Amino acid sequence: MESSDENESVITVTEPQTWTLIVSSVVMMLGVITLVSTLFVRVIRAEIGGVRAQFDGVRAGFDGISAQFDGIGAQFDGISAQFDGVRAEIGGLRAEMSAMNSRIDGLDRDVQALVKHTFGLDRG
């Protein structure tokens, strides 16, 4: 077998060609890594933006609920004011009833004095 016949189809690579292939392969790999990392960062930023938008939506929902609770709180304050008015009216009625009891007690004494004076009885 002749070794020259077998080697004729194989390209011989010189040293500068080898370094050119190595450098171009490294540059291509770095380019692919740069491209992938750039796309990855863009995707992450877009997803974070979507999450922020969802949080803003949730926050707006909570703000609406908070406003509803504020409205309910105002209604309870109104009801509390109405109860305070009712309490004041009940206090007034108690004062009037106390005055009425005093009058009735005075009338009772007068009636007892009249009965004693008229009939000479001692109702004690």
C-alpha positions in Angstrom: 0.0 0.0 0.0 1.2 3.3 -0.8 0.7 5.9 1.8 0.8 8.7 -0.7 -2.4 7.6 -2.4 -4.3 7.5 0.8 -3.2 10.9 1.9 -4.1 12.7 -1.3 -7.7 13.1 -0.4 -6.9 14.5 3.1 -6.3 18.3 3.2 -3.2 19.2 5.1 -3.8 21.9 7.6 -1.0 24.4 8.2 -0.4 26.1 11.5 -2.0 29.5 10.5 -5.1 27.7 9.2 -5.4 25.8 12.5 -5.3 29.0 14.5 -7.8 30.6 12.2 -10.2 27.8 12.7 -9.7 27.8 16.5 -10.2 31.6 16.7 -13.3 31.6 14.5 -14.8 28.7 16.5 -14.2 30.6 19.7 -15.6 33.8 18.3 -18.7 32.0 17.1 -19.2 30.4 20.5 -18.8 33.7 22.2 -21.3 35.3 19.8 -23.8 32.5 20.4 -23.4 32.9 24.2 -23.8 36.7 23.9 -26.9 36.3 21.8 -28.5 33.7 24.1 -27.7 35.7 27.2 -29.1 38.9 25.6 -32.3 37.2 24.6 -32.5 35.6 28.1 -32.2 39.0 29.8 -34.9 40.4 27.5 -37.2 37.5 28.3 -36.6 37.9 32.0 -37.3 41.7 31.8 -40.5 41.1 29.9 -41.7 38.5 32.5 -40.8 40.8 35.4 -42.8 43.5 33.6 -45.8 41.2 33.4 -45.5 40.3 37.0 -45.4 44.0 37.9 -48.5 44.6 35.9 -50.3 41.8 37.7 -49.2 43.2 41.1 -50.5 46.6 40.0 -53.8 45.0 39.1 -53.9 43.3 42.5 -53.0 46.5 44.2 -55.8 48.3 42.4 -58.2 45.6 43.5 -57.1 46.1 47.1 -57.4 49.8 46.8 -61.0 49.3 45.6 -61.7 47.0 48.5 -60.1 49.5 50.9 -62.4 52.2 49.5 -65.4 50.0 50.1 -64.3 49.4 53.7 -63.9 53.1 54.1 -67.4 53.6 52.9 -68.7 50.9 55.3 -66.7 52.7 58.1 -68.4 55.9 57.2 -71.8 54.2 57.3 -71.0 52.7 60.8 -70.0 56.2 61.9 -73.4 57.5 60.8 -75.2 54.6 62.6 -73.1 55.4 65.7 -74.1 59.0 65.5 -77.8 58.0 65.2 -77.4 55.7 68.3 -75.8 58.6 70.2 -78.9 60.7 69.3 -81.2 57.9 70.5 -79.2 57.7 73.7 -79.6 61.4 74.2 -83.3 61.2 73.7 -83.6 58.2 76.1 -81.6 60.3 78.6 -84.1 63.2 78.1 -87.0 60.8 78.6 -85.5 59.5 81.8 -85.1 63.0 83.1 -88.8 63.7 82.2 -89.9 60.5 83.9 -87.9 61.4 87.0 -89.6 64.8 87.0 -92.9 63.1 86.5 -92.2 60.7 89.4 -91.4 63.7 91.6 -94.7 65.3 90.7 -96.6 62.1 91.4 -94.8 61.7 94.7 -95.8 65.3 95.5 -99.4 64.6 94.5 -99.4 61.5 96.6 -98.4 63.5 99.7 -101.0 66.1 99.0 -103.7 63.4 98.6 -102.6 61.7 101.8 -102.7 65.1 103.6 -106.2 65.7 102.3 -107.3 62.3 103.3 -105.9 62.8 106.8 -107.4 66.2 107.1 -110.8 65.2 105.7 -111.3 61.9 107.4 -109.0 62.2 110.3 -107.3 58.9 109.4 -103.7 58.1 109.7 -102.6 56.1 106.6 -99.2 55.3 107.6 
